């Protein structure tokens, strides 16, 4: 796997209480704090789009965050950054499941 170039980091979150707008808002607020990490070049927080239901589309998650890092070393530093660890401590009770996709350029 290439370690040169940008890393796109996506985390999908399933809430323990999927119908709770309060829990969704608390998780979104927690995710917003990750903007304060110097290695994060961009951060987008979203939810499933109201697109057509198809076998290949997963609308089951509650929130998704997508970040860009300059390189794999920056993504690794993010994992142990105090702001990221504080986010986990504050918000882990909200989610039932998290799936992460880390993507680098193919060519």
MOPAC internal coordinates of N, CA, C and O (Angstrom, degrees):
PM7 1SCF
backbone

  N    0.0000 0     0.00 0     0.00 0    0    0    0
  C    1.4553 1     0.00 0     0.00 0    1    0    0
  C    1.5240 1   108.93 1     0.00 0    2    1    0
  O    1.2310 1   120.80 1   -43.15 1    3    2    1
  N    1.3066 1   116.07 1   136.85 1    3    2    1
  C    1.4549 1   122.10 1   178.90 1    5    3    2
  C    1.5253 1   109.96 1   -71.44 1    6    5    3
  O    1.2310 1   120.75 1   -40.47 1    7    6    5
  N    1.3188 1   116.17 1   139.53 1    7    6    5
  C    1.4637 1   119.91 1   175.80 1    9    7    6
  C    1.5235 1   110.76 1  -113.01 1   10    9    7
  O    1.2310 1   120.44 1  -171.51 1   11   10    9
  N    1.3279 1   116.77 1     8.49 1   11   10    9
  C    1.4568 1   121.03 1   177.13 1   13   11   10
  C    1.5246 1   109.46 1   -94.73 1   14   13   11
  O    1.2310 1   120.75 1   -31.01 1   15   14   13
  N    1.2967 1   116.17 1   148.99 1   15   14   13
  C    1.4570 1   120.31 1   176.82 1   17   15   14
  C    1.5121 1   113.28 1    88.63 1   18   17   15
  O    1.2310 1   121.84 1    -2.27 1   19   18   17
  N    1.2964 1   114.09 1   177.73 1   19   18   17
  C    1.4623 1   121.36 1  -175.54 1   21   19   18
  C    1.5254 1   112.17 1   -68.57 1   22   21   19
  O    1.2310 1   122.14 1   -27.91 1   23   22   21
  N    1.3256 1   113.51 1   152.09 1   23   22   21
  C    1.4611 1   122.52 1   174.03 1   25   23   22
  C    1.5237 1   107.16 1  -116.85 1   26   25   23
  O    1.2310 1   120.72 1   -50.47 1   27   26   25
  N    1.3096 1   116.22 1   129.53 1   27   26   25
  C    1.4565 1   122.26 1   172.82 1   29   27   26
  C    1.5222 1   106.99 1  -102.23 1   30   29   27
  O    1.2310 1   121.09 1   -54.47 1   31   30   29
  N    1.3049 1   115.53 1   125.53 1   31   30   29
  C    1.4701 1   123.13 1  -174.49 1   33   31   30
  C    1.5199 1   107.51 1  -116.97 1   34   33   31
  O    1.2310 1   120.85 1   -61.24 1   35   34   33
  N    1.3266 1   115.98 1   118.76 1   35   34   33
  C    1.4630 1   120.65 1   179.15 1   37   35   34
  C    1.5227 1   108.67 1  -121.65 1   38   37   35
  O    1.2310 1   120.58 1   -48.30 1   39   38   37
  N    1.3131 1   116.50 1   131.70 1   39   38   37
  C    1.4568 1   121.88 1   176.44 1   41   39   38
  C    1.5222 1   108.21 1  -125.43 1   42   41   39
  O    1.2310 1   121.05 1   -54.47 1   43   42   41
  N    1.3187 1   115.61 1   125.53 1   43   42   41
  C    1.4582 1   122.26 1   177.44 1   45   43   42
  C    1.5172 1   108.00 1  -104.02 1   46   45   43
  O    1.2310 1   120.79 1   -46.05 1   47   46   45
  N    1.3248 1   116.10 1   133.95 1   47   46   45
  C    1.4618 1   122.65 1  -175.14 1   49   47   46
  C    1.5259 1   110.78 1  -118.18 1   50   49   47
  O    1.2310 1   120.93 1   -47.78 1   51   50   49
  N    1.3289 1   115.83 1   132.22 1   51   50   49
  C    1.4538 1   123.03 1   171.46 1   53   51   50
  C    1.5202 1   106.74 1  -108.82 1   54   53   51
  O    1.2310 1   120.17 1   -55.39 1   55   54   53
  N    1.3129 1   117.29 1   124.61 1   55   54   53
  C    1.4635 1   122.15 1  -178.17 1   57   55   54
  C    1.5251 1   111.87 1   -78.19 1   58   57   55
  O    1.2310 1   120.99 1   -31.75 1   59   58   57
  N    1.3275 1   115.72 1   148.25 1   59   58   57
  C    1.4635 1   120.47 1   172.45 1   61   59   58
  C    1.5197 1   110.14 1   -64.24 1   62   61   59
  O    1.2310 1   120.83 1   145.40 1   63   62   61
  N    1.3303 1   116.03 1   -34.60 1   63   62   61
  C    1.4718 1   122.32 1   177.87 1   65   63   62
  C    1.5262 1   107.59 1  -117.10 1   66   65   63
  O    1.2310 1   120.08 1  -100.12 1   67   66   65
  N    1.3222 1   117.44 1    79.88 1   67   66   65
  C    1.4731 1   120.03 1  -171.27 1   69   67   66
  C    1.5263 1   115.12 1   -60.83 1   70   69   67
  O    1.2310 1   119.47 1   157.36 1   71   70   69
  N    1.3041 1   118.62 1   -22.64 1   71   70   69
  C    1.4565 1   120.46 1   179.11 1   73   71   70
  C    1.5154 1   114.21 1   -87.85 1   74   73   71
  O    1.2310 1   120.00 1   178.47 1   75   74   73
  N    1.3236 1   117.61 1    -1.53 1   75   74   73
  C    1.4590 1   121.58 1  -175.20 1   77   75   74
  C    1.5266 1   111.16 1   -86.43 1   78   77   75
  O    1.2310 1   120.78 1   -70.68 1   79   78   77
  N    1.3220 1   116.12 1   109.32 1   79   78   77
  C    1.4717 1   120.15 1   175.00 1   81   79   78
  C    1.5217 1   110.52 1   -67.96 1   82   81   79
  O    1.2310 1   120.51 1   150.12 1   83   82   81
  N    1.3314 1   116.64 1   -29.88 1   83   82   81
  C    1.4688 1   120.28 1   177.99 1   85   83   82
  C    1.5328 1   110.06 1   -64.33 1   86   85   83
  O    1.2310 1   120.26 1   135.24 1   87   86   85
  N    1.3329 1   117.11 1   -44.76 1   87   86   85
  C    1.4619 1   120.15 1   178.68 1   89   87   86
  C    1.5245 1   111.13 1   -65.49 1   90   89   87
  O    1.2310 1   120.19 1   140.20 1   91   90   89
  N    1.3339 1   117.23 1   -39.80 1   91   90   89
  C    1.4652 1   120.93 1   177.94 1   93   91   90
  C    1.5288 1   109.93 1   -61.51 1   94   93   91
  O    1.2310 1   120.41 1   136.73 1   95   94   93
  N    1.3311 1   116.82 1   -43.27 1   95   94   93
  C    1.4640 1   121.22 1   179.83 1   97   95   94
  C    1.5299 1   111.20 1   -66.14 1   98   97   95
  O    1.2310 1   120.17 1   141.65 1   99   98   97
  N    1.3305 1   117.29 1   -38.35 1   99   98   97
  C    1.4676 1   120.64 1   178.07 1  101   99   98
  C    1.5255 1   110.40 1   -65.07 1  102  101   99
  O    1.2310 1   120.31 1   138.57 1  103  102  101
  N    1.3372 1   117.00 1   -41.43 1  103  102  101
  C    1.4547 1   119.98 1   178.51 1  105  103  102
  C    1.5251 1   110.69 1   -66.25 1  106  105  103
  O    1.2310 1   120.17 1   137.28 1  107  106  105
  N    1.3267 1   117.29 1   -42.72 1  107  106  105
  C    1.4650 1   120.49 1   178.50 1  109  107  106
  C    1.5298 1   110.71 1   -61.17 1  110  109  107
  O    1.2310 1   120.28 1   138.87 1  111  110  109
  N    1.3170 1   117.07 1   -41.13 1  111  110  109
  C    1.4666 1   120.72 1   178.31 1  113  111  110
  C    1.5290 1   110.41 1   -64.27 1  114  113  111
  O    1.2310 1   120.30 1   140.12 1  115  114  113
  N    1.3190 1   117.03 1   -39.88 1  115  114  113
  C    1.4537 1   120.28 1   176.85 1  117  115  114
  C    1.5199 1   111.66 1   -63.94 1  118  117  115
  O    1.2310 1   120.66 1   136.85 1  119  118  117
  N    1.3177 1   116.34 1   -43.15 1  119  118  117
  C    1.4609 1   120.15 1   178.17 1  121  119  118
  C    1.5274 1   111.25 1   -61.86 1  122  121  119
  O    1.2310 1   120.12 1   143.65 1  123  122  121
  N    1.3168 1   117.38 1   -36.35 1  123  122  121
  C    1.4729 1   120.93 1   178.47 1  125  123  122
  C    1.5256 1   111.95 1   -58.15 1  126  125  123
  O    1.2310 1   120.05 1   148.58 1  127  126  125
  N    1.3286 1   117.51 1   -31.42 1  127  126  125
  C    1.4623 1   119.93 1  -178.88 1  129  127  126
  C    1.5257 1   111.68 1   -64.65 1  130  129  127
  O    1.2310 1   120.36 1   157.87 1  131  130  129
  N    1.3392 1   116.93 1   -22.13 1  131  130  129
  C    1.4611 1   120.47 1  -178.23 1  133  131  130
  C    1.5234 1   112.31 1   -68.26 1  134  133  131
  O    1.2310 1   120.16 1   164.30 1  135  134  133
  N    1.3258 1   117.29 1   -15.70 1  135  134  133
  C    1.4709 1   120.81 1   174.97 1  137  135  134
  C    1.5226 1   111.69 1   -61.35 1  138  137  135
  O    1.2310 1   120.47 1   156.64 1  139  138  137
  N    1.3228 1   116.70 1   -23.36 1  139  138  137
  C    1.4588 1   121.55 1  -178.57 1  141  139  138
  C    1.5177 1   114.35 1   -76.87 1  142  141  139
  O    1.2310 1   119.85 1   178.86 1  143  142  141
  N    1.3143 1   117.89 1    -1.14 1  143  142  141
  C    1.4650 1   121.42 1   179.78 1  145  143  142
  C    1.5232 1   108.34 1   -87.94 1  146  145  143
  O    1.2310 1   120.88 1   -56.89 1  147  146  145
  N    1.3272 1   115.91 1   123.11 1  147  146  145
  C    1.4682 1   120.60 1  -171.60 1  149  147  146
  C    1.5321 1   113.61 1   -61.21 1  150  149  147
  O    1.2310 1   119.61 1   153.46 1  151  150  149
  N    1.3222 1   118.35 1   -26.54 1  151  150  149
  C    1.4620 1   120.58 1  -179.32 1  153  151  150
  C    1.5400 1   113.30 1   -77.28 1  154  153  151
  O    1.2310 1   120.18 1   164.02 1  155  154  153
  N    1.3065 1   117.26 1   -15.98 1  155  154  153
  C    1.4677 1   121.12 1  -178.89 1  157  155  154
  C    1.5270 1   108.69 1   -78.53 1  158  157  155
  O    1.2310 1   120.43 1   -65.79 1  159  158  157
  N    1.3194 1   116.79 1   114.21 1  159  158  157
  C    1.4715 1   121.90 1  -179.79 1  161  159  158
  C    1.5175 1   111.93 1   -82.59 1  162  161  159
  O    1.2310 1   120.10 1   143.72 1  163  162  161
  N    1.3251 1   117.41 1   -36.28 1  163  162  161
  C    1.4637 1   121.13 1   175.28 1  165  163  162
  C    1.5189 1   108.07 1  -152.14 1  166  165  163
  O    1.2310 1   121.09 1   -26.49 1  167  166  165
  N    1.3199 1   115.51 1   153.51 1  167  166  165
  C    1.4599 1   122.05 1   179.99 1  169  167  166
  C    1.5207 1   108.51 1  -142.07 1  170  169  167
  O    1.2310 1   121.16 1   -51.39 1  171  170  169
  N    1.3193 1   115.38 1   128.61 1  171  170  169
  C    1.4623 1   121.53 1   175.00 1  173  171  170
  C    1.5217 1   107.20 1  -124.72 1  174  173  171
  O    1.2310 1   120.73 1   -46.76 1  175  174  173
  N    1.3321 1   116.21 1   133.24 1  175  174  173
  C    1.4598 1   122.21 1   176.45 1  177  175  174
  C    1.5199 1   107.06 1  -115.93 1  178  177  175
  O    1.2310 1   120.57 1   -52.20 1  179  178  177
  N    1.3173 1   116.51 1   127.80 1  179  178  177
  C    1.4554 1   119.98 1  -178.01 1  181  179  178
  C    1.5126 1   112.10 1  -144.33 1  182  181  179
  O    1.2310 1   121.85 1    -1.33 1  183  182  181
  N    1.3131 1   114.06 1   178.67 1  183  182  181
  C    1.4578 1   122.25 1   177.51 1  185  183  182
  C    1.5229 1   108.11 1  -134.52 1  186  185  183
  O    1.2310 1   119.46 1   -11.42 1  187  186  185
  N    1.3079 1   118.63 1   168.58 1  187  186  185
  C    1.4535 1   119.44 1  -177.99 1  189  187  186
  C    1.5321 1   111.77 1   -55.25 1  190  189  187
  O    1.2310 1   121.60 1   -46.67 1  191  190  189
  N    1.3032 1   114.55 1   133.33 1  191  190  189
  C    1.4677 1   120.02 1   178.75 1  193  191  190
  C    1.5340 1   109.29 1   -77.29 1  194  193  191
  O    1.2310 1   120.65 1   -28.47 1  195  194  193
  N    1.3168 1   116.36 1   151.53 1  195  194  193
  C    1.4687 1   119.72 1   179.51 1  197  195  194
  C    1.5333 1   111.13 1   -79.84 1  198  197  195
  O    1.2310 1   121.37 1  -120.02 1  199  198  197
  N    1.3226 1   114.99 1    59.98 1  199  198  197
  C    1.4601 1   120.78 1  -179.27 1  201  199  198
  C    1.5256 1   110.01 1   -96.32 1  202  201  199
  O    1.2310 1   121.84 1   -10.11 1  203  202  201
  N    1.3031 1   114.08 1   169.89 1  203  202  201
  C    1.4584 1   122.40 1  -178.42 1  205  203  202
  C    1.5317 1   111.48 1   -56.54 1  206  205  203
  O    1.2310 1   120.62 1   -42.48 1  207  206  205
  N    1.3139 1   116.42 1   137.52 1  207  206  205
  C    1.4634 1   121.31 1   175.22 1  209  207  206
  C    1.5253 1   108.78 1   -76.14 1  210  209  207
  O    1.2310 1   121.58 1   -60.26 1  211  210  209
  N    1.3318 1   114.58 1   119.74 1  211  210  209
  C    1.4649 1   121.45 1   177.75 1  213  211  210
  C    1.5197 1   108.24 1  -137.89 1  214  213  211
  O    1.2310 1   120.07 1   -19.13 1  215  214  213
  N    1.3046 1   117.46 1   160.87 1  215  214  213
  C    1.4646 1   121.20 1  -178.65 1  217  215  214
  C    1.5286 1   112.91 1   -58.14 1  218  217  215
  O    1.2310 1   119.94 1   150.36 1  219  218  217
  N    1.3128 1   117.73 1   -29.64 1  219  218  217
  C    1.4655 1   121.09 1  -175.61 1  221  219  218
  C    1.5244 1   113.44 1   -92.24 1  222  221  219
  O    1.2310 1   119.86 1   178.40 1  223  222  221
  N    1.3207 1   117.88 1    -1.60 1  223  222  221
  C    1.4645 1   121.92 1  -177.90 1  225  223  222
  C    1.5268 1   109.46 1  -106.35 1  226  225  223
  O    1.2310 1   121.19 1   -51.30 1  227  226  225
  N    1.3327 1   115.32 1   128.70 1  227  226  225
  C    1.4636 1   121.46 1   178.77 1  229  227  226
  C    1.5242 1   109.02 1  -106.44 1  230  229  227
  O    1.2310 1   120.55 1   -69.31 1  231  230  229
  N    1.3085 1   116.56 1   110.69 1  231  230  229
  C    1.4677 1   122.53 1   177.18 1  233  231  230
  C    1.5348 1   111.15 1  -104.49 1  234  233  231
  O    1.2310 1   120.10 1  -167.21 1  235  234  233
  N    1.3287 1   117.41 1    12.79 1  235  234  233
  C    1.4662 1   119.90 1  -169.66 1  237  235  234
  C    1.5298 1   114.51 1   -82.96 1  238  237  235
  O    1.2310 1   119.28 1   164.49 1  239  238  237
  N    1.3068 1   118.98 1   -15.51 1  239  238  237
  C    1.4685 1   121.00 1  -178.13 1  241  239  238
  C    1.5315 1   109.76 1   -80.85 1  242  241  239
  O    1.2310 1   120.81 1   -15.90 1  243  242  241
  N    1.3297 1   116.06 1   164.10 1  243  242  241
  C    1.4693 1   121.24 1  -178.72 1  245  243  242
  C    1.5249 1   111.70 1   -94.78 1  246  245  243
  O    1.2310 1   120.44 1   133.39 1  247  246  245
  N    1.3270 1   116.77 1   -46.61 1  247  246  245
  C    1.4610 1   122.55 1  -179.10 1  249  247  246
  C    1.5203 1   109.70 1  -142.28 1  250  249  247
  O    1.2310 1   121.70 1   -24.12 1  251  250  249
  N    1.3171 1   114.35 1   155.88 1  251  250  249
  C    1.4577 1   121.32 1   176.61 1  253  251  250
  C    1.5221 1   107.64 1  -137.38 1  254  253  251
  O    1.2310 1   121.16 1   -40.35 1  255  254  253
  N    1.3211 1   115.38 1   139.65 1  255  254  253
  C    1.4569 1   119.29 1   170.80 1  257  255  254
  C    1.5156 1   107.58 1  -117.45 1  258  257  255
  O    1.2310 1   121.44 1   -37.96 1  259  258  257
  N    1.3227 1   114.84 1   142.04 1  259  258  257
  C    1.4501 1   121.63 1   178.56 1  261  259  258
  C    1.5246 1   107.57 1  -129.49 1  262  261  259
  O    1.2310 1   120.90 1   -55.11 1  263  262  261
  N    1.3262 1   115.88 1   124.89 1  263  262  261
  C    1.4613 1   122.06 1  -178.25 1  265  263  262
  C    1.5151 1   110.11 1  -123.32 1  266  265  263
  O    1.2310 1   121.10 1   -20.54 1  267  266  265
  N    1.3059 1   115.51 1   159.46 1  267  266  265
  C    1.4579 1   121.60 1   172.42 1  269  267  266
  C    1.5271 1   107.76 1  -124.51 1  270  269  267
  O    1.2310 1   121.59 1   -46.37 1  271  270  269
  N    1.3344 1   114.56 1   133.63 1  271  270  269
  C    1.4655 1   122.90 1   173.87 1  273  271  270
  C    1.5142 1   108.23 1  -117.66 1  274  273  271
  O    1.2310 1   120.01 1   -28.33 1  275  274  273
  N    1.3171 1   117.58 1   151.67 1  275  274  273
  C    1.4629 1   121.40 1   179.07 1  277  275  274
  C    1.5243 1   113.09 1   -67.04 1  278  277  275
  O    1.2310 1   120.59 1   150.22 1  279  278  277
  N    1.3371 1   116.47 1   -29.78 1  279  278  277
  C    1.4624 1   119.63 1  -175.72 1  281  279  278
  C    1.5294 1   109.42 1  -161.81 1  282  281  279
  O    1.2310 1   121.17 1    -9.69 1  283  282  281
  N    1.3224 1   115.37 1   170.31 1  283  282  281
  C    1.4614 1   120.75 1  -179.73 1  285  283  282
  C    1.5295 1   111.95 1   -62.57 1  286  285  283
  O    1.2310 1   119.92 1   146.03 1  287  286  285
  N    1.3139 1   117.76 1   -33.97 1  287  286  285
  C    1.4720 1   120.56 1   178.62 1  289  287  286
  C    1.5251 1   111.02 1   -63.38 1  290  289  287
  O    1.2310 1   120.30 1   141.56 1  291  290  289
  N    1.3316 1   117.02 1   -38.44 1  291  290  289
  C    1.4670 1   120.06 1   177.81 1  293  291  290
  C    1.5240 1   110.97 1   -67.03 1  294  293  291
  O    1.2310 1   120.50 1   141.21 1  295  294  293
  N    1.3240 1   116.66 1   -38.79 1  295  294  293
  C    1.4703 1   119.90 1   177.66 1  297  295  294
  C    1.5307 1   109.75 1   -64.43 1  298  297  295
  O    1.2310 1   120.23 1   139.96 1  299  298  297
  N    1.3228 1   117.16 1   -40.04 1  299  298  297
  C    1.4599 1   121.01 1   178.31 1  301  299  298
  C    1.5330 1   110.95 1   -64.66 1  302  301  299
  O    1.2310 1   120.19 1   139.17 1  303  302  301
  N    1.3264 1   117.25 1   -40.83 1  303  302  301
  C    1.4688 1   120.91 1   178.62 1  305  303  302
  C    1.5227 1   111.03 1   -64.30 1  306  305  303
  O    1.2310 1   120.39 1   143.59 1  307  306  305
  N    1.3179 1   116.87 1   -36.41 1  307  306  305
  C    1.4669 1   122.39 1   177.45 1  309  307  306
  C    1.5268 1   111.36 1   -58.45 1  310  309  307
  O    1.2310 1   120.37 1   141.32 1  311  310  309
  N    1.3116 1   116.90 1   -38.68 1  311  310  309
  C    1.4641 1   120.85 1  -175.63 1  313  311  310
  C    1.5277 1   112.77 1   -58.94 1  314  313  311
  O    1.2310 1   120.17 1   146.34 1  315  314  313
  N    1.3113 1   117.28 1   -33.66 1  315  314  313
  C    1.4667 1   120.47 1  -178.28 1  317  315  314
  C    1.5310 1   112.77 1  -108.95 1  318  317  315
  O    1.2310 1   120.45 1  -170.80 1  319  318  317
  N    1.3206 1   116.74 1     9.20 1  319  318  317
  C    1.4627 1   120.20 1   179.69 1  321  319  318
  C    1.5363 1   109.47 1   -65.63 1  322  321  319
  O    1.2310 1   119.61 1   -40.83 1  323  322  321
  N    1.3381 1   118.34 1   139.17 1  323  322  321
  C    1.4615 1   121.09 1  -178.67 1  325  323  322
  C    1.5400 1   113.90 1   -56.34 1  326  325  323
  O    1.2310 1   119.52 1   145.30 1  327  326  325
  N    1.3215 1   118.52 1   -34.70 1  327  326  325
  C    1.4723 1   120.51 1   179.08 1  329  327  326
  C    1.5274 1   110.40 1   -67.54 1  330  329  327
  O    1.2310 1   120.25 1   139.55 1  331  330  329
  N    1.3293 1   117.13 1   -40.45 1  331  330  329
  C    1.4636 1   120.92 1   177.44 1  333  331  330
  C    1.5281 1   110.62 1   -65.60 1  334  333  331
  O    1.2310 1   120.27 1   135.80 1  335  334  333
  N    1.3265 1   117.09 1   -44.20 1  335  334  333
  C    1.4581 1   120.54 1   179.36 1  337  335  334
  C    1.5311 1   111.40 1   -64.84 1  338  337  335
  O    1.2310 1   120.27 1   143.08 1  339  338  337
  N    1.3335 1   117.08 1   -36.92 1  339  338  337
  C    1.4666 1   120.73 1   177.06 1  341  339  338
  C    1.5299 1   110.42 1   -66.34 1  342  341  339
  O    1.2310 1   120.27 1   141.20 1  343  342  341
  N    1.3335 1   117.08 1   -38.80 1  343  342  341
  C    1.4729 1   120.99 1   176.01 1  345  343  342
  C    1.5252 1   110.03 1   -58.84 1  346  345  343
  O    1.2310 1   120.36 1   133.87 1  347  346  345
  N    1.3177 1   116.91 1   -46.13 1  347  346  345
  C    1.4690 1   120.30 1   179.74 1  349  347  346
  C    1.5246 1   110.48 1   -61.53 1  350  349  347
  O    1.2310 1   120.53 1   133.77 1  351  350  349
  N    1.3335 1   116.60 1   -46.23 1  351  350  349
  C    1.4711 1   120.54 1   179.39 1  353  351  350
  C    1.5227 1   112.06 1   -59.06 1  354  353  351
  O    1.2310 1   120.43 1   139.11 1  355  354  353
  N    1.3478 1   116.78 1   -40.89 1  355  354  353
  C    1.4638 1   121.76 1  -176.72 1  357  355  354
  C    1.5245 1   113.25 1   -77.78 1  358  357  355
  O    1.2310 1   120.04 1   149.56 1  359  358  357
  N    1.3254 1   117.53 1   -30.44 1  359  358  357
  C    1.4613 1   119.24 1  -168.37 1  361  359  358
  C    1.5209 1   116.05 1  -117.47 1  362  361  359
  O    1.2310 1   119.18 1   169.46 1  363  362  361
  N    1.3167 1   119.17 1   -10.54 1  363  362  361
  C    1.4663 1   120.77 1  -175.36 1  365  363  362
  C    1.5247 1   112.43 1   -58.03 1  366  365  363
  O    1.2310 1   120.24 1   150.88 1  367  366  365
  N    1.3210 1   117.15 1   -29.12 1  367  366  365
  C    1.4647 1   119.27 1   179.82 1  369  367  366
  C    1.5289 1   112.47 1   -66.92 1  370  369  367
  O    1.2310 1   120.13 1   165.21 1  371  370  369
  N    1.3322 1   117.36 1   -14.79 1  371  370  369
  C    1.4606 1   121.62 1  -177.17 1  373  371  370
  C    1.5230 1   113.10 1   -82.57 1  374  373  371
  O    1.2310 1   120.20 1   150.16 1  375  374  373
  N    1.3411 1   117.22 1   -29.84 1  375  374  373
  C    1.4554 1   118.45 1  -173.05 1  377  375  374
  C    1.5220 1   112.72 1  -104.07 1  378  377  375
  O    1.2310 1   122.80 1   -30.53 1  379  378  377
  N    1.3241 1   112.24 1   149.47 1  379  378  377
  C    1.4566 1   121.46 1   175.98 1  381  379  378
  C    1.5298 1   110.81 1   -94.30 1  382  381  379
  O    1.2310 1   121.43 1   147.91 1  383  382  381
  N    1.3305 1   114.87 1   -32.09 1  383  382  381
  C    1.4592 1   120.50 1  -174.93 1  385  383  382
  C    1.5255 1   109.07 1  -152.59 1  386  385  383
  O    1.2310 1   120.79 1   -33.62 1  387  386  385
  N    1.3289 1   116.09 1   146.38 1  387  386  385
  C    1.4618 1   122.82 1   173.43 1  389  387  386
  C    1.5298 1   107.14 1  -134.97 1  390  389  387
  O    1.2310 1   120.82 1   -45.14 1  391  390  389
  N    1.3153 1   116.04 1   134.86 1  391  390  389
  C    1.4681 1   121.83 1   173.46 1  393  391  390
  C    1.5122 1   107.41 1  -122.82 1  394  393  391
  O    1.2310 1   120.63 1   -49.06 1  395  394  393
  N    1.3334 1   116.41 1   130.94 1  395  394  393
  C    1.4617 1   121.91 1  -177.54 1  397  395  394
  C    1.5226 1   109.48 1  -115.21 1  398  397  395
  O    1.2310 1   121.57 1   -43.29 1  399  398  397
  N    1.3402 1   114.61 1   136.71 1  399  398  397
  C    1.4495 1   122.14 1   172.35 1  401  399  398
  C    1.5253 1   107.30 1  -122.29 1  402  401  399
  O    1.2310 1   120.52 1   -61.46 1  403  402  401
  N    1.3269 1   116.62 1   118.54 1  403  402  401
  C    1.4612 1   122.31 1   174.42 1  405  403  402
  C    1.5170 1   106.94 1  -106.49 1  406  405  403
  O    1.2310 1   120.58 1   -54.32 1  407  406  405
  N    1.3338 1   116.49 1   125.68 1  407  406  405
  C    1.4584 1   121.92 1  -171.63 1  409  407  406
  C    1.5248 1   109.72 1  -126.23 1  410  409  407
  O    1.2310 1   121.02 1   -45.96 1  411  410  409
  N    1.3320 1   115.65 1   134.04 1  411  410  409
  C    1.4458 1   120.64 1   171.31 1  413  411  410
  C    1.5329 1   107.51 1  -119.90 1  414  413  411
  O    1.2310 1   120.65 1   -14.75 1  415  414  413
  N    1.3271 1   116.36 1   165.25 1  415  414  413
  C    1.4506 1   120.26 1  -179.85 1  417  415  414
  C    1.5141 1   110.72 1   -63.37 1  418  417  415
  O    1.2310 1   120.86 1   -38.48 1  419  418  417
  N    1.3103 1   115.97 1   141.52 1  419  418  417
  C    1.4587 1   122.58 1  -179.56 1  421  419  418
  C    1.5217 1   111.48 1   -71.50 1  422  421  419
  O    1.2310 1   121.19 1   135.29 1  423  422  421
  N    1.2984 1   115.34 1   -44.71 1  423  422  421
  C    1.4740 1   118.46 1  -177.15 1  425  423  422
  C    1.5063 1   110.84 1  -127.45 1  426  425  423
  O    1.2310 1   120.10 1   180.00 1  427  426  425

